[in-house]
Amino acid sequence: MLAMAGLAACRAPLPPAERRWREGRQQAIAAALAEAGKPAVTLRYYPYDTAYRFRTVIAPVSPPEALHIPTSSGAVRPAHRVGRVRLPLPGGEATLALYALDDVQATLPDHLFLPFRDAGAGGETYGAGRYVEVERLPGGVVEIDLNRAYNPDCAYGLAAQCPITPDENTLRVAVAAGELIPPAH
């Protein structure tokens, strides 16, 4: 136990932007749980690691391919596969599909949806997978920071139509970054 305390003390502090992001995420989940009358939880994360932050170019799917992504409620969400990205993960290279969810395109036309399930799913990470926001940068470049991978609302028992990670975004390697499996799972 003393060794674990020593390791925690040796960790570098979180970058300020990451600390703010995690605090905002904690507040959002706490508010949603309180509104739903559910007990509060403390979100847990892997240690921050710059090896899981990437800038890459999208290999577009042209024309975008229409598909229906099943959700946790049994419904489906219409979407389009718009491209793929290759990420040199610490455990090996991965290719992940990026999607545009049709039901959010009117209000968020540049939004890209990136769900993924890693080899730790069901153990250290949520079994149905996690999501990560994709930031568009100039010149067709995107930034993907897996330190900000988060669990869907369904992982916390919140009523939602959480898209289930398509099989093509299931990785053979563990992604030791981002949000860990919720307590009591």
C-alpha positions in Angstrom: 0.0 0.0 0.0 2.9 2.4 0.8 4.4 1.6 -2.5 1.2 2.6 -4.3 1.1 5.9 -2.4 4.7 6.6 -3.4 3.8 5.9 -7.1 0.9 8.2 -7.0 3.1 10.9 -5.5 5.6 10.5 -8.3 3.1 11.1 -11.1 3.4 14.3 -13.0 0.6 16.7 -12.4 -2.1 16.8 -15.1 -1.8 19.5 -17.7 -4.2 22.3 -16.8 -6.4 21.8 -19.8 -6.8 18.1 -19.0 -7.5 18.9 -15.4 -10.3 21.3 -16.4 -11.7 18.8 -18.9 -11.9 16.0 -16.2 -13.4 18.4 -13.7 -16.1 19.4 -16.3 -16.8 15.8 -17.1 -17.2 15.0 -13.4 -19.6 17.9 -12.9 -21.7 16.9 -16.0 -22.0 13.3 -14.8 -22.8 14.4 -11.2 -25.5 16.7 -12.4 -27.1 14.1 -14.7 -27.0 11.5 -11.9 -28.6 13.9 -9.4 -31.3 14.8 -11.9 -32.0 11.1 -12.4 -32.1 10.5 -8.7 -29.1 8.2 -8.8 -26.2 8.2 -6.4 -23.1 10.2 -7.2 -19.9 8.5 -8.5 -16.3 9.6 -8.7 -15.0 9.2 -12.2 -11.7 7.3 -12.5 -9.0 7.7 -15.2 -5.8 6.1 -16.4 -2.8 8.4 -15.8 -2.4 11.0 -18.5 -0.1 9.9 -21.2 1.0 12.0 -24.2 1.5 8.7 -26.2 -2.3 8.6 -26.6 -2.6 12.1 -28.2 -2.5 12.2 -32.0 -2.7 14.5 -35.0 -3.5 12.7 -38.2 -5.2 13.0 -41.5 -8.6 11.5 -42.3 -8.7 9.0 -45.1 -12.1 10.0 -46.4 -14.8 7.5 -47.4 -16.2 8.9 -50.6 -19.0 9.0 -50.9 -19.8 8.5 -47.2 -21.4 5.1 -46.5 -24.9 5.1 -44.9 -25.3 2.7 -42.0 -27.4 2.2 -38.9 -25.7 2.0 -35.5 -27.5 0.0 -32.9 -28.1 1.7 -29.5 -28.4 0.5 -25.9 -32.1 1.0 -26.1 -32.5 -1.4 -29.0 -33.2 1.5 -31.5 -30.8 2.4 -34.2 -29.2 5.7 -35.1 -28.7 6.5 -38.8 -25.2 7.6 -39.5 -22.6 7.7 -42.3 -19.1 6.3 -42.2 -17.1 9.4 -43.4 -13.5 8.3 -43.0 -10.8 6.4 -41.3 -7.8 7.3 -39.2 -4.7 5.3 -38.4 -3.3 5.7 -34.9 0.2 4.4 -33.8 -1.0 3.2 -30.4 1.6 2.1 -27.9 0.3 -1.5 -28.3 0.3 -1.4 -32.1 -1.2 0.5 -35.0 -5.0 0.8 -35.2 -7.4 1.9 -37.9 -10.6 3.4 -36.7 -13.7 4.5 -38.6 -15.2 8.0 -38.1 -18.9 8.5 -38.3 -21.3 11.4 -38.8 -24.5 10.8 -36.8 -27.4 12.0 -39.0 -29.5 13.2 -36.0 -26.9 15.7 -34.9 -25.6 17.0 -38.4 -28.2 19.8 -38.6 -26.9 21.4 -35.3 -23.3 20.2 -35.4 -22.3 19.8 -39.1 -18.6 19.3 -38.4 -19.1 16.8 -35.6 -17.3 13.5 -36.0 -18.2 10.5 -33.8 -15.5 8.1 -32.8 -16.6 5.1 -30.7 -14.1 2.4 -29.9 -13.8 -0.7 -27.8 -10.4 -1.9 -26.7 -8.9 -5.1 -25.4 -9.6 -4.0 -21.8 -13.3 -3.7 -22.4 -15.3 -5.5 -19.7 -12.3 -5.4 -17.4 -10.6 -2.0 -16.9 -12.8 -0.2 -19.5 -16.6 -0.2 -20.1 -17.6 -3.4 -22.0 -19.6 -1.6 -24.7 -16.8 0.8 -25.5 -15.9 4.4 -25.0 -16.2 7.6 -27.1 -13.7 10.3 -27.9 -14.3 13.7 -29.5 -12.4 14.4 -32.7 -11.2 18.0 -33.1 -10.9 19.2 -36.7 -7.8 21.3 -37.4 -6.9 23.2 -40.6 -5.8 21.3 -43.7 -7.8 18.2 -43.1 -5.9 17.3 -40.0 -7.7 16.0 -36.9 -6.6 15.8 -33.3 -7.7 12.7 -31.3 -6.8 12.6 -27.6 -7.6 9.2 -26.1 -6.8 10.6 -22.7 -10.3 12.1 -23.1 -12.0 8.8 -24.0 -15.2 8.7 -22.0 -17.9 6.2 -21.1 -21.3 6.6 -22.6 -24.1 7.9 -20.3 -25.6 4.3 -20.3 -22.5 3.2 -18.3 -23.9 5.3 -15.4 -27.4 4.0 -15.7 -28.7 7.2 -17.4 -31.5 6.8 -19.8 -30.1 7.3 -23.3 -29.8 5.9 -26.8 -26.1 5.2 -26.5 -24.6 4.1 -29.9 -22.9 0.7 -29.5 -19.4 0.5 -30.9 -19.4 -1.1 -34.3 -17.3 -4.2 -34.7 -14.9 -2.4 -37.1 -13.8 -0.2 -34.2 -12.9 -3.0 -31.8 -9.2 -3.0 -31.1 -7.0 -5.9 -30.3 -4.9 -3.8 -28.0 -5.7 -2.1 -24.7 -5.9 1.7 -24.6 -4.6 2.6 -21.2 -5.9 6.2 -21.5 -9.1 8.0 -20.6 -12.0 7.0 -18.3 -12.0 3.7 -16.5 -15.0 1.4 -16.1 -17.5 3.0 -13.7 -17.6 1.8 -10.1 -19.8 -1.2 -9.4 -19.5 -2.7 -12.9 
